[in-house]
Amino acid sequence: MNQIREVERINQEELARGISGTSASWHAKYARSAWVFVGNLAYELTEGDVLAVMSEYGEIDDFHLVRDEDTGKSKGFCFCKYCDARSCVLAVDNLCGFQMNQGRSLRVDHVESYRLPKSLQDKEEELQKRLQENEGLEGHAYEGVELKNDFSFHQGQDLFAPKASKRKKSTEEEDPNRPEGRKSKEEQKREKERRKRERAQIRQEREERRREKRAKHMKDGDEAEDRSKGERHRSSSSSRKHKKSSRKDDKKKRKKSERRSRSRSRSPPSRKR
């Protein structure tokens, strides 16, 4: 906290004297360093959370949130490298004392000479030493590195060779350390093809059953329609017969009534005694 207040005091004094941004400023000592130290971070913050804040003042080139090697938990501080060293001045002036999370005041300061963590530094030195020893030899950069395939600089891959000429590895050559219960790639491929054929056969049988059901449904519908037509035809014929018989009866009744009326008109009137 004392360092945060000291940085704020120096910045206020430079503003009062008007030397901020000049060669007399205290930032000029770190003009060649693009690294800043960020401390007093909340332990639950991730790299993305801190980067979202630090990237407000410049493009970030490198970042390292220090974590515990055993547990992987954050230790509450990190190192950030900007592409431009002038972004460090903006970050220190604006973020030092800024309350980011849970009321914690960030401590942001310049780093004159940044060094990698000891574990990473040992690996980097070993790699540089190996490169210097094998410098100038063909493929020295890939020495001791497992490649994706077994082709080398001396034996390349023929891209224009026919597919039939490609080497086929047996199950033992593909993976000699394969466990007994695990299937090889060829077996997995055959199993996949078999399942694919079974699914196609099931779909075909399902489609055939659907077509048969549709045909049966259409046949039943046609039979029902024929029955309904026959019933309508019978009902219409019976109604016609009934109408015809009723017309005949009416005709007979009219004729009978006409004969009676004629016979009455022809008979002489009866005399009274």
Backbone torsions as a table, in degrees:
resi	resn	phi	psi	omega
1	MET	NA	-36.0	178.7
2	ASN	-64.0	-37.2	179.3
3	GLN	-68.0	-36.7	177.4
4	ILE	-63.3	-44.2	179.2
5	ARG	-66.9	-33.9	179.7
6	GLU	-67.6	-42.0	177.8
7	VAL	-63.8	-42.1	178.5
8	GLU	-63.6	-38.9	-179.7
9	ARG	-65.8	-43.0	-179.6
10	ILE	-64.4	-40.7	179.4
11	ASN	-64.3	-42.0	178.3
12	GLN	-63.8	-39.2	179.8
13	GLU	-67.2	-38.6	177.9
14	GLU	-66.0	-39.0	177.3
15	LEU	-64.0	-38.8	-179.7
16	ALA	-67.4	-36.4	-179.8
17	ARG	-83.9	-16.5	-179.9
18	GLY	78.2	26.4	-179.8
19	ILE	-107.2	8.4	179.5
20	SER	-69.1	131.8	-179.8
21	GLY	86.6	3.9	179.2
22	THR	-107.4	178.3	179.7
23	SER	-69.7	-14.5	178.6
24	ALA	-84.2	-7.8	-179.2
25	SER	-71.1	154.7	179.3
26	TRP	-70.8	-16.8	177.4
27	HIS	-70.7	-22.0	-176.2
28	ALA	-63.8	-24.9	179.4
29	LYS	-64.5	-28.0	-176.5
30	TYR	-109.0	26.7	-176.0
31	ALA	-65.2	-26.1	-177.9
32	ARG	-92.8	-1.2	-179.6
33	SER	-110.2	129.9	179.4
34	ALA	-103.2	12.2	-178.9
35	TRP	-99.0	143.1	173.6
36	VAL	-130.7	151.7	177.0
37	PHE	-102.5	133.8	178.1
38	VAL	-123.1	116.4	-177.9
39	GLY	-122.7	175.2	-179.3
40	ASN	63.8	38.9	177.8
41	LEU	-84.5	151.2	172.8
42	ALA	-68.4	143.2	-173.1
43	TYR	-70.7	-22.3	-178.2
44	GLU	-86.1	-3.9	178.7
45	LEU	-73.1	142.1	178.3
46	THR	-102.3	178.5	178.3
47	GLU	-60.6	-40.2	-179.2
48	GLY	-64.6	-36.9	179.2
49	ASP	-63.8	-44.9	-178.3
50	VAL	-70.9	-39.0	179.6
51	LEU	-62.8	-35.6	179.8
52	ALA	-61.4	-32.2	179.4
53	VAL	-83.3	-45.0	-175.3
54	MET	-69.0	-29.2	-178.4
55	SER	-73.2	-4.9	177.6
56	GLU	-67.8	-20.8	-173.5
57	TYR	-115.2	12.3	175.4
58	GLY	156.5	166.0	179.2
59	GLU	-76.9	130.1	-175.2
60	ILE	-91.9	132.5	-179.6
61	ASP	-98.8	-35.6	-178.9
62	ASP	-150.5	155.2	-176.4
63	PHE	-153.9	140.7	-180.0
64	HIS	-145.2	107.2	173.6
65	LEU	-90.6	117.4	-174.4
66	VAL	-73.7	127.2	180.0
67	ARG	-126.3	158.7	176.3
68	ASP	-72.1	133.9	-175.7
69	GLU	-67.9	-30.7	-177.2
70	ASP	-84.9	-49.8	-175.2
71	THR	-94.1	-23.6	-177.8
72	GLY	79.4	7.1	179.3
73	LYS	-81.0	151.1	-179.9
74	SER	-68.9	143.6	177.5
75	LYS	-93.5	-0.9	174.4
76	GLY	92.6	11.7	175.6
77	PHE	-150.4	161.5	-177.4
78	CYS	-152.3	170.7	175.9
79	PHE	-125.1	135.6	-175.9
80	CYS	-129.7	134.3	179.4
81	LYS	-115.5	127.6	177.5
82	TYR	-95.5	157.2	175.5
83	CYS	-70.4	-29.8	179.7
84	ASP	-120.2	130.0	-178.2
85	ALA	-65.2	-22.4	179.4
86	ARG	-69.4	-23.0	176.1
87	SER	-66.8	-26.2	177.6
88	CYS	-63.9	-38.1	179.5
89	VAL	-62.9	-43.5	179.0
90	LEU	-64.8	-41.0	-179.2
91	ALA	-65.6	-43.0	-178.6
92	VAL	-67.4	-43.0	-176.8
93	ASP	-69.1	-34.1	-172.6
94	ASN	-97.1	-29.5	-174.0
95	LEU	-100.3	-16.3	179.9
96	CYS	-68.7	117.9	-176.7
97	GLY	91.7	-1.2	179.7
98	PHE	-73.6	130.6	179.9
99	GLN	-87.6	110.5	-172.8
100	MET	-95.9	-47.9	-175.4
101	ASN	-151.6	135.9	178.0
102	GLN	58.4	29.9	177.9
103	GLY	72.5	14.7	179.2
104	ARG	-80.9	133.0	176.9
105	SER	-91.0	120.9	-177.9
106	LEU	-69.1	143.8	172.2
107	ARG	-109.4	112.2	-179.0
108	VAL	-120.6	125.2	-176.6
109	ASP	-146.5	161.4	178.5
110	HIS	-71.7	154.1	173.2
111	VAL	-120.9	115.0	-175.5
112	GLU	-70.4	-42.7	179.2
113	SER	-143.5	110.6	-177.7
114	TYR	-88.7	137.5	176.6
115	ARG	-122.0	142.2	178.2
116	LEU	-65.6	157.2	172.6
117	PRO	-58.0	154.6	-172.9
118	LYS	-58.0	-42.1	-179.0
119	SER	-63.9	-45.6	179.5
120	LEU	-70.1	-35.3	-179.3
121	GLN	-65.7	-38.8	177.3
122	ASP	-63.5	-42.5	178.6
123	LYS	-64.4	-41.4	-179.4
124	GLU	-65.4	-43.5	178.9
125	GLU	-64.3	-39.2	178.6
126	GLU	-64.8	-40.9	178.7
127	LEU	-65.7	-44.0	178.9
128	GLN	-63.2	-39.1	179.0
129	LYS	-64.6	-43.0	179.4
130	ARG	-65.8	-37.7	178.5
131	LEU	-67.4	-37.6	178.9
132	GLN	-68.2	-36.1	179.4
133	GLU	-68.5	-39.9	-176.6
134	ASN	-98.9	14.3	-176.8
135	GLU	-64.4	132.5	179.9
136	GLY	97.0	-16.2	178.3
137	LEU	-84.9	148.6	-177.0
138	GLU	-69.4	127.0	177.8
139	GLY	72.9	22.3	-176.6
140	HIS	-67.7	-26.0	-178.9
141	ALA	-69.8	-20.0	-177.8
142	TYR	-105.2	12.6	-178.7
143	GLU	-70.3	128.5	180.0
144	GLY	77.9	6.3	-179.6
145	VAL	-105.7	131.6	179.6
146	GLU	-78.6	121.6	-178.7
147	LEU	-88.5	168.1	-177.7
148	LYS	-71.7	-32.0	179.6
149	ASN	-132.5	-180.0	-175.2
150	ASP	-95.7	15.4	177.7
151	PHE	-84.5	147.0	-178.7
152	SER	-126.6	-177.1	178.7
153	PHE	-67.0	-33.3	-178.6
154	HIS	-79.7	-31.4	-179.9
155	GLN	-124.3	95.9	-176.6
156	GLY	-85.2	-168.7	-179.2
157	GLN	-111.6	129.2	179.9
158	ASP	-83.1	104.8	-176.9
159	LEU	-74.4	-20.4	-176.5
160	PHE	-100.6	7.2	179.6
161	ALA	-74.0	145.3	177.7
162	PRO	-64.5	157.7	-176.1
163	LYS	-65.9	-30.1	-176.9
164	ALA	-67.3	-24.4	-177.0
165	SER	-86.1	-2.4	179.6
166	LYS	-71.0	144.9	-177.6
167	ARG	-70.8	136.5	177.9
168	LYS	-109.7	121.1	-179.5
169	LYS	-88.3	143.6	175.1
170	SER	-78.8	174.6	-178.7
171	THR	-63.3	-38.5	179.7
172	GLU	-69.9	-35.2	-178.8
173	GLU	-72.9	-33.4	-178.4
174	GLU	-65.0	-48.8	-177.4
175	ASP	-150.3	88.4	-178.9
176	PRO	-66.9	-22.8	-179.2
177	ASN	-93.3	17.0	-177.6
178	ARG	-68.2	133.4	177.9
179	PRO	-64.8	159.7	-173.4
180	GLU	-66.9	-38.8	-176.6
181	GLY	-76.7	-10.1	-176.6
182	ARG	-92.7	136.0	-178.1
183	LYS	-83.1	152.3	177.5
184	SER	-78.3	175.5	-178.4
185	LYS	-66.8	-39.3	178.9
186	GLU	-64.7	-41.9	178.3
187	GLU	-65.6	-40.9	176.9
188	GLN	-62.5	-37.9	179.0
189	LYS	-66.2	-44.6	178.6
190	ARG	-64.1	-39.6	177.8
191	GLU	-63.5	-37.8	178.8
192	LYS	-66.6	-42.6	177.9
193	GLU	-64.4	-40.2	179.6
194	ARG	-63.0	-45.0	178.1
195	ARG	-63.3	-35.1	178.8
196	LYS	-65.2	-43.0	178.2
197	ARG	-65.5	-40.2	178.5
198	GLU	-62.2	-42.0	178.7
199	ARG	-64.2	-38.5	178.9
200	ALA	-65.8	-40.0	179.3
201	GLN	-65.8	-41.2	178.2
202	ILE	-62.7	-41.6	178.4
203	ARG	-63.8	-40.1	-180.0
204	GLN	-65.1	-44.6	177.9
205	GLU	-62.7	-39.7	178.7
206	ARG	-63.7	-39.0	178.9
207	GLU	-67.9	-38.8	177.8
208	GLU	-64.5	-43.2	177.2
209	ARG	-62.0	-37.5	178.7
210	ARG	-65.6	-40.6	178.5
211	ARG	-66.5	-42.1	178.4
212	GLU	-61.5	-42.8	179.0
213	LYS	-62.9	-39.7	179.7
214	ARG	-66.9	-40.3	179.1
215	ALA	-65.4	-41.9	178.9
216	LYS	-63.8	-40.7	178.9
217	HIS	-62.9	-42.2	178.7
218	MET	-66.0	-38.8	178.7
219	LYS	-64.0	-44.6	177.5
220	ASP	-61.6	-37.8	178.4
221	GLY	-65.6	-40.4	178.5
222	ASP	-64.4	-42.3	179.3
223	GLU	-63.5	-42.1	178.5
224	ALA	-62.9	-38.7	178.9
225	GLU	-66.4	-39.6	177.8
226	ASP	-63.8	-41.8	178.6
227	ARG	-62.0	-42.3	179.9
228	SER	-65.4	-36.7	177.6
229	LYS	-64.7	-42.2	178.9
230	GLY	-62.8	-41.6	178.7
231	GLU	-64.0	-41.5	178.0
232	ARG	-63.9	-39.2	-179.5
233	HIS	-65.5	-43.5	180.0
234	ARG	-64.9	-41.8	-179.9
235	SER	-65.5	-38.8	179.6
236	SER	-68.5	-38.9	179.5
237	SER	-67.0	-41.7	178.8
238	SER	-64.0	-38.2	178.2
239	SER	-66.9	-36.7	178.4
240	ARG	-66.0	-42.6	178.6
241	LYS	-61.2	-42.7	179.9
242	HIS	-62.9	-41.8	178.8
243	LYS	-64.5	-40.3	-179.0
244	LYS	-65.2	-45.1	179.1
245	SER	-64.1	-38.1	178.6
246	SER	-66.2	-36.6	177.1
247	ARG	-65.6	-40.7	178.3
248	LYS	-62.8	-43.7	179.2
249	ASP	-61.6	-41.5	178.5
250	ASP	-62.8	-39.4	-179.5
251	LYS	-65.5	-43.1	178.8
252	LYS	-62.7	-42.6	179.3
253	LYS	-62.3	-40.5	179.2
254	ARG	-64.1	-43.6	-179.9
255	LYS	-62.9	-42.3	180.0
256	LYS	-63.1	-42.6	178.9
257	SER	-65.5	-36.5	178.7
258	GLU	-65.8	-41.4	179.6
259	ARG	-64.1	-40.7	178.8
260	ARG	-62.6	-42.3	-179.8
261	SER	-65.9	-36.2	179.1
262	ARG	-67.7	-44.1	-178.6
263	SER	-62.6	-35.3	178.9
264	ARG	-69.0	-37.6	-179.5
265	SER	-71.2	-30.4	-178.9
266	ARG	-81.3	-32.0	-177.7
267	SER	-67.2	136.7	-178.0
268	PRO	-68.0	155.2	178.9
269	PRO	-69.2	146.0	-178.3
270	SER	-78.9	138.0	-179.2
271	ARG	-91.7	147.4	176.7
272	LYS	-95.0	138.2	176.8
273	ARG	-86.2	NA	NA
